Amino acid sequence: MARQWVKMTGERARIDAKANDTYIIYEKDGVLCKEYPNGKVVPLKKTGES
């Protein structure tokens, strides 16, 4: 149940980001990543980096 909720939350975040022309941020393999609506994923290397 919890995994399904997390998956649905991530999907909803992507939909909202696309609708608002913004990005989502998540952690993958210990690295924070920015994902844009066009599918581009940019890893963040330093604190406060955009």
C-alpha positions, 0 to 999 in steps of 0.5 A: 500500500505505501509503495503504491502511494509513493508511486502515485505521489511521484506521478502526480508531481510530474503531472503538476510540473508539466502543467506549471512548466516547472521541475521536480526534485528527487533523490536517486542513488544518493544524489538529488536530481532535477527532472524537467517536463521534457524528461531531462534529468540534471543531477545536483552536485552542490548544496544550493546549485540550480 
